[in-house]
Amino acid sequence: MSFHPLFMRDDDDSSHSMCSHDDFWHVLLCVGFVGAAIAWTCLALILLSSLIHRCILLYRRAINSCAACRQGSKENLPIIIDFYCYLCILHPIRRLRVLCNPYFYPKFRDRTIVKVPRDSILPQELCEIIIHFCSSERETLLTCSLVCKAWVPTSRCLLCTRVHSRDHVREFVKLLQSPENTISPYIRTVWLEMYTKRDRLIRYRYALHALANADAMPTRAIIAGQSLDPVTALHRHFPHIKRLSFNYEDLGDSDAISAASFRRILWYSSLFCDLERLSIRFLRQGGTEDISLSSLEECKPPTRLRSLSLKCWNRDLLHWLERHHKTLGRLTTFKMKFRGSWRTLDPSPINSIFRVGYTSLQVVALTIVEWDNGILDLSPLTELRTVVLYMYHFPSGMETISSLNSRHIETVTVITSDDESMMSNDLDNVMSEIGFTFLYGRSSLRRYVPSTVQSYSSFLVL
């Protein structure tokens, strides 16, 4: 007879209970590790998102403070560091997203007709057109040049088209002389601004010499300030300038000094044999009407000149243009804009210019004041297409418009400070039938429509 104890422990049951006890702790430990990993991942994502948001804000701040960063690098060192943080963090993330797009969307990539560059979502041609519309906004161009490599050439081409002589000349010269120079082919305009008391001519000569050695080919030059000395250095290095503008501030105490400065401007402009567009703005406290420019025989206008813009009034200057009408036979654009005079002026010098040989003019922009002897007659100009009138005296302007005799006129624009309702009434009295577009107004131009046409259109609406 065999006896089995009541409380005898079975080996299989004991091993099963021990195994279940160990599995519980293993599962608990695994859950703890997974929870900790999830917690750390969430924390890392929160920190990364906050860091990305912070970098974006700092990047915008760096772009907006670009002008301030140029003034002092020590004061704006944190902004520069934050900007490089953006480049090191956000730009690699964007590159990874761009590289992964073909793997996530292979079918879409295969079906596209236009091959889209990897660095841009839109076609490159469309991006270049959009960037060209932002040519006047320097901050936008700076942002576009930092987006991707495909946008750098177009942005840099527009960003470096104009070079100013007062904008970090030494750093600019070092860049031109370095192997990293890639901007010299894009330079088209050189702005030289010089004031006698605080500027040095050697700096401008050094910068122009560096530009010439870097194979830059500017086509336009602007001479501003109170000195004309930079023109000689400009002609030495770039004699084939096609557009030249003078914004001269005369400080002469006498008429003789002012007349000498004006003669120097005309003589310097005649040195550029390929000059096609010339603009002269002569600012003088007493005006330019009383300056005697009788000794202008030595000065001759450029033979290839096609556009002439004078922002001053002088009788001797107009007679000088009349004598050289054969030299200026290719002139197609003539502009004379000056401030409203407190006295009446004689229009006969301008009328004589139009009669002798400037019949090839197609674009004319003139200032209309109160005339002393007759009106400004545009009837000899039979090839006119565009007329712009800056009116200070409205009756004289209406007589000038009535004298138009060209069959090719497309647009006539009148800019005045008079009331637009009064202008429309006067226009109805003067212009009964017109075959061209007529714009008038102060800041926002309006198209002129005769009152008979307006009443007829309102009758149709009713």
Secondary structure, 3 states (H helix, E strand, C coil): CCCCCCCCCCHHHHHHHHHHHHHHHHHHHHHHHHHHHHHHHHHHHHHHHHHHHHHHHHHHHHHHCHHHHHHCCCCCHHHHHHHHHHHHHHHHHHHHHHHHHHHHCHHHHHHCCCCCCCCCCCCHHHHHHHHHHCCCCHHHHHHHHCCCHHHHHHHHHHHCCEEECCCCHHHHHHHHHCCCCCCHHHCCEEEEEECCCCCCHHHHHHHHHHHHHCCCCCCEEEEEECCCCHHHHHHHHCCCCCEEEEEEECCCCCHHHHHHHHHHHHHHHCCCCCCCEEEEEEECCCCCCCCCCCCCCCCCCCCCCCEEEECCCCHHHHHHHHHCCCCCCCCCEEEECCCCCCCCECCHHHHHHHHHCCCCCCEEEEEECCECCCCCCCCCCCCCCEEEEEECCHHHHHHHHHCCCCCCCCEEEEEECCCHHHHHHHHHHHCCCCCCEEEEECCCCEECCCHHHHHHHHHHHC
